[in-house]
Amino acid sequence: MNLHELAREERTERGQLALFHLSRLLPSLLAGHATVQTNQVDWLVRGYSQAQPGGGVQPMVELEVTSVLPLLCQRCLQPVLQQVQDKALFRLVGQEPGLTQQELEAEDEALCVQEPVDIQAMVEDQMLLALPLVPMHEVCLQPIAAAGLEDQPIDLPGRTLPFVVLASLKKDK
């Protein structure tokens, strides 16, 4: 997809990508969950030109991604279907700029584009950035503590627990 042309013509493109085609995203998803085969990522790319204070125009691209991802709840360790939505704004530039403090604080990102862009890679990058740091249910139906696991001793074969060793030293005195 030629992003400069998209911005110049102020066009909008949209599409869908199957989750199982996003090879870099797959390891973050719950392996074997049926939705990995059936769900998809909806994406929308909108190009436009933004007037600059000096009188020129800056080509801009806005990317939106939306999907429901099967993840592992970090609280109860059960599957959770997480709604993921993200939007990114890119300022199209001809070469990588040296970043000033103002550019570091800007809402848009400079994207150096000189040839057509692989939209699948761009969408996958944005989905990876949009993943929740700690996926979890709003309310877990069966937290680990409620399952009675906290009362079970942890059996680590072939390993002596440090506090057991300390307790035996205390008994020897």
C-alpha positions, 0 to 999 in steps of 0.5 A, a space after each residue: 500500500 502506498 501511504 503517500 498516495 493514500 494521504 495525497 488522495 485523502 483515501 480510506 482503506 479498510 480490511 480484515 486479517 485472520 489472527 492465524 496469519 499474524 505469526 508474530 502475534 500468535 505466541 502471545 495468544 492462548 494456544 489451541 483456543 478456537 478463536 485463534 482460527 476464527 477471529 480476525 483483526 479489523 483495520 482501517 487506514 485513513 490518509 490526509 494532508 495536514 496544513 503546516 505553519 510554514 504554508 506546506 502540507 504534511 502527509 498523515 496516516 491514521 491506523 486503527 486496529 480492533 480485535 478480540 484476542 484469546 489471552 490467559 488471565 494472569 489472575 485466575 489462569 483461565 482463558 479471557 477474550 480481551 477486546 483490543 482497540 488501538 489508534 496510531 497517527 503517523 507523520 510521513 517523512 522522506 528520511 528518519 529525522 533526528 528527534 527533538 524534544 518536541 517530536 518526542 512529546 508529539 502525539 504522532 510518530 514519524 514514519 519513514 516511507 519511501 516505497 509501498 508498505 506491507 499493511 499486514 506487518 503494520 497492522 501486526 505491529 500495532 496489535 503487538 503494541 496494543 496488547 494488554 500488559 497483564 490480561 485479566 477478567 474484570 471479575 474472575 469466576 474462579 480465582 486460584 485462592 477459591 479453588 483451594 490451591 493455597 492449602 496444598 503444599 508445593 512439591 518441588 522434587 529434588 530440591 530442598 526448600 531454604 526455610 526447611 534447611 533453616 528450620 533443621 539448623 534451629 532444631 539442632 541447637 
